[in-house]
Amino acid sequence: SYRNIWSPMAERLLPYVPINVAPNLLTMVAFMFSMAGWLPLLYWGPQRPDWLTVLFAVTLFIYQQLDNLDGKQARRTGTSSPLGMLFDHGLDTITAYSLTISFAAVLGATENMLVTTVFVFITSGFYLGTLWQYYTKVMEYGWYSPPDDGIPTLYGLAILIYFMGTGPLEWTYWDWKMR
């Protein structure tokens, strides 16, 4: 989906980014959007107001677009560097962690097996992808890309939860506590 959806979308947005905007600024603004969706959920937790679920989805969408734009901006301006990639992936790592906490709050989960499952699902995709890129020097995924398909899955589920609630899930899997 990166090649067919997200990369073309970033290419269409790139002309609207001034040439003098540093790619690391886009990375930092993307990170700030991810934190803008995370910090309120961290404060309210599972007892959040419903509008926070929509805020989480919107800020996550904006984060994804800016995160795709920063690399394209770096290549356009000829300023890509290993330090810039380290900065980008470092903030992506923090975002991957915060996504876990945020999505658990959206699901209404607290201290149970679901939090662990969501954490493993989100972070393993990110870390395995980073290892793949490190050893192959190419960030190429198969039909499913955790960064590019996992993030829309999360904000899509958040919107679905906003409209439908967590429903029967609250009574089954969510109550299975870790010992």
Secondary structure, DSSP 8 states (H G I E B T S, - for coil): -IIIIIHHHHHHHGGGS-TTS-HHHHHHHHHHHHHHHHHHHHHHGGG--THHHHHHHHHHHHHHHHHHHHHHHHHHHT---HHHHHHHHHHHHHHHHHHHHHHHHHHT--SSHHHHHHHHHHHHHHHHHHHHHHHHS----SS--IIIIIHHHHHHHHHHHHHH-SGGGGGTGGG----
